Amino acid sequence: MKMILVKDSISIHEVIRLAEESYGDMVKGVVDICDEIIVLGGEYHADGEATLLTIGSRQENIWGFNLYPRVSRDHWIEYTSLINIRPKQRNSSYEIRDIRIRNRINEIIFQKIIV
């Protein structure tokens, strides 16, 4: 499956197209919350995670999410992924529990995806 590395910005139309090419209404995403880089697409979150690691991202800054670009922005993001299971970072579930991390992900996504 196609993946796109987003350092600057991407249009919502490109995100919708990517979603349609992969899961229909959803696209997997991975974000480096420090370097503000997103990888969208791929079959698994681990694909995007691997991409970020190869360009120098640090594991503890990488988080996975699912994006539903055809719904309202209030409901775009689902904070679940296998790569989010991190007992050492006090996240023992698929879902990101820390509201500060969720808010940071929101900021980056809303900044990078141009509606």
N, C-alpha and C positions, 0 to 999 in steps of 0.2 A: 504494500500500500504506500501511496505517496506521502511524504512528509515535507513540511515547510518550516524552515528556520526563520523566526521573526525577531529581528534585532531592532528594527525601526517601527514599521507599521504594516498592517494588512487590511484590506477592505472587508467588510462584512460579506460582500458578494463572493469573494475568494474563499472565505471560511465556509459559506453555505455550499459552494461548489465542492470543496474538499470533503465536507460532511456527506454530501450526496454520493461521492465516489467511494466512500468507505462504509459507514454504518447507516446511511440514509438521513437521519435527522440529528445525528450526533457525531462529533469528532473528538478523538482523544487528544489531550494536551498535557504538556509537561513544562513547568516554568522554573527558572532559576530566579529566586526571589531577591537575590543580591545583585546579580548582573543584569536583571530585567530582560532576560531572553526567554522566548517561548518556542517550543517545537509543537506544531500541530500536525495531526495525522499519524499514520502508522497503525499497525495491527494491535500492538500492545503499548502500554505506557513505557515499558522497559526499552522499547525502540527509541523513543524520544530521550529517555534518561541516558542511554548509551551515547546518543549524539551529543548531548550537553557535556557529558564527562569527557568525551574526546576533544572538545574545544576548551577544556579547562575549568568547567564548573565543578564545584565541590558538592559531594553527595548530600551533605546536610542542608544545602540550599535548594535542592531539587524536590519538587512536589508535583504529583499527578492530579489531573482533574478531567472531567468530561464536559464538553461545551455543546449546548443546544442552541445554535444560532438563529433558529426560526421562532423562538419564543421570546417573550419580553426580557429585557436585560436583567430584571429582578430575579429571573429564574434561569438564566443562562448556564450557571456553573453548578456542577455536581462535584463535590470535593472527595471523590472516592477513587482509589487505585491501590493495587497491591504494593506499589512502591512506597506508599505512605505508611506502611507498617514499620514503625521505628521505635521500639521500646526505649532505646537510649535517649531519644528526643521526646519521651513521654507521649508518644502517639502509638498506641498498641492496636489500632484498628485501621481498616481500609479508609475510613473517613478522617479527614483532617479535623481535629477537635479544637485546636488553638485558634481562637477568634482573631488574634493578631496576624497569624499566618494567612488565614482566610481573607482578611482585609487587605493584606499586602498583595495576594494573588488577584483580588478584585481590582485594585489600583492598576496593576500592570496590564491585566487583560483589557480593562476599559480604556487605558491609554493607548494600547497597541492596535486594537481592533477599531477601525474607523467605520462608524455607522453612517 
